Amino acid sequence: MAGTPDGAPVALVVGAGDYIGAAIAKRFAAGGF
């Protein structure tokens, strides 16, 4: 963590965005929107 102060948060945000995007796409494909 000391070597990369903002490296982990960025990866976390990117990962979360990818997960949320997949969930939204799933819902859209299922006709939940």
Protein Blocks (a to p, Z undefined) as FASTA:
>chain_A
ZZmmmlmmmmmmmmmmmmmmmmmmmmmmnopZZ
